[in-house]
């Protein structure tokens, strides 16, 4: 049992180290899983072909449609110029004086509108680069601004978000995407305010030190500037609104009329299809961009879901080694409410897998039925379990080996040692503390 527990921590440490060094999680995850299995007394080959592949495949089966359609939707918004036109409009309203806000707000709006954070990174980096160049701010501070807007508030806190971190808990607790509105809005405030002022403080420190913008030599605009959509920034705003409305308004309407009872997985697919259709209709003059967008989005979705599913496969192996039983019992029997237990479990497993959605899936698959049963006994609203799980997935899940973090730094041409500290504070440390704090406070009312 002790050796197995040591194996879990060694496998996790190796996973983080190799990911930090830029190694692909697609081969790193099974290697680290093999180490965990070996030290857990399991047959490595059987474990790889069995639990590891089963965990990887199950995640793909459950969530590939959302990844696939989300990537296509985001790519159409990108290649038609819709997303960029909306971002530019926001920048023109906000101004360079508030350069940080001019980067964060478009990220928040786009992720709340259903665009994958991976796509937002590619769309917003050129715009953010131009803003920081004009404001003469260090380029190494830009990844944290993009991460804070893309990975945090809308993805894990705001009710009604179509992001997968807000959809996964619905499968375990029978809730909807709007679950726990008060807790979600409070979390957004507790994460958003200190995170923003921290990044603003970092900008002030850079200015006092005389640090300014240094050009990204690897970044160069490819080809001629794309034609702007006929409806300009509305082509970027309307599809986002459509996705959110379809996800949160259509299912209860259909249910009330007895037409259909959609679960969240079905609703997110319909919502993304609606977003794709509206974007195409509003950009009929740019149909030549649509087919390449479908191709690029489809190909991009494979990389995104493979990175996450392989991390889930690693977590699936963790679940069957003897040492995991010790961790599981420690989480279930820790003092405090089941909300605090869940916050710890989701944070730990998200950190272990380097994926908020992957870690949350493992935590809820293993412990979700227990939490729901105890919540029913206590008369606790399961929406609280939903929201705490979602918030906690944005904590330790954004450690250095997180796939989105690695992608972001690669796109921004920044190294971990240059930019991760600020990402760590705003996207890892603050959400972790907030998830644990809210779990403690709301647990007092049970």
HELIX and SHEET records of a PDB file:
HELIX    1   1 UNK A    2  UNK A   20  1                                  19    
HELIX    2   2 UNK A   25  UNK A   39  1                                  15    
HELIX    3   3 UNK A   44  UNK A   47  1                                   4    
HELIX    4   4 UNK A   48  UNK A   52  3                                   5    
HELIX    5   5 UNK A   53  UNK A   79  1                                  27    
HELIX    6   6 UNK A   82  UNK A   94  1                                  13    
HELIX    7   7 UNK A   96  UNK A   98  5                                   3    
HELIX    8   8 UNK A   99  UNK A  112  1                                  14    
HELIX    9   9 UNK A  117  UNK A  135  1                                  19    
HELIX   10  10 UNK A  139  UNK A  141  5                                   3    
HELIX   11  11 UNK A  142  UNK A  147  1                                   6    
HELIX   12  12 UNK A  148  UNK A  152  3                                   5    
HELIX   13  13 UNK A  153  UNK A  156  1                                   4    
HELIX   14  14 UNK A  164  UNK A  167  1                                   4    
HELIX   15  15 UNK A  170  UNK A  173  1                                   4    
HELIX   16  16 UNK A  181  UNK A  208  1                                  28    
HELIX   17  17 UNK A  234  UNK A  245  1                                  12    
HELIX   18  18 UNK A  246  UNK A  250  3                                   5    
HELIX   19  19 UNK A  251  UNK A  256  1                                   6    
HELIX   20  20 UNK A  264  UNK A  281  1                                  18    
HELIX   21  21 UNK A  284  UNK A  286  5                                   3    
HELIX   22  22 UNK A  287  UNK A  320  1                                  34    
HELIX   23  23 UNK A  322  UNK A  332  1                                  11    
HELIX   24  24 UNK A  338  UNK A  353  1                                  16    
HELIX   25  25 UNK A  356  UNK A  378  1                                  23    
HELIX   26  26 UNK A  382  UNK A  392  1                                  11    
HELIX   27  27 UNK A  396  UNK A  398  5                                   3    
HELIX   28  28 UNK A  403  UNK A  411  1                                   9    
HELIX   29  29 UNK A  416  UNK A  423  1                                   8    
HELIX   30  30 UNK A  424  UNK A  429  3                                   6    
HELIX   31  31 UNK A  430  UNK A  443  1                                  14    
END                                                                             
